[in-house]
Structures are given as structure tokens and as C-alpha cells.
Amino acid sequence: MRPKRYPYQGKKASTTEIVKAWEKAYSAYRVKGQKKARKG
């Protein structure tokens, strides 16, 4: 996650796409963490 290398640079309407991608990644990360916590 490097802020200098943004694949969406130059696209103002793609901010929603970035948010959606972040939400997907964050939700997946939370699910993985919950599974590990439950097993441990």
C-alpha cells in the first residue's frame, strides 16, 4: 500500500471504486482475523 503508486490517478469518478476495494479488503482481513482468533 504505497500512496505514491496510485493506479487510479487521474480519475476523479473512481474514488468510489477505491472505497469499495478498501471495504472488500478490510472485510476479508477482519474475517481472517476472526477465524484465527476463534481457533486460537
C-alpha positions in Angstrom: 0.0 0.0 0.0 2.2 2.9 -1.3 0.4 6.2 -1.7 2.9 7.3 -4.3 1.8 4.5 -6.7 -2.0 5.0 -7.2 -3.4 3.1 -10.2 -6.5 5.3 -10.0 -4.6 8.6 -10.5 -6.3 11.0 -12.9 -9.7 9.5 -12.4 -12.0 11.6 -10.2 -15.0 9.3 -10.5 -13.0 6.2 -9.4 -12.9 7.3 -5.7 -16.0 5.2 -5.1 -14.2 2.2 -6.7 -11.2 2.7 -4.3 -13.6 2.8 -1.3 -15.3 -0.4 -2.4 -11.9 -2.1 -2.9 -10.8 -1.0 0.5 -14.0 -2.2 2.1 -13.6 -5.6 0.4 -10.0 -6.0 1.5 -10.8 -4.8 5.1 -13.8 -7.1 5.5 -11.7 -10.1 4.2 -8.9 -9.1 6.6 -11.4 -9.0 9.5 -12.8 -12.4 8.6 -9.3 -13.9 8.6 -8.5 -12.3 11.9 -11.8 -13.6 13.5 -11.1 -17.2 12.2 -7.6 -17.1 13.7 -8.9 -15.7 17.0 -11.6 -18.4 17.3 -9.2 -21.2 16.5 -6.6 -19.9 19.0 
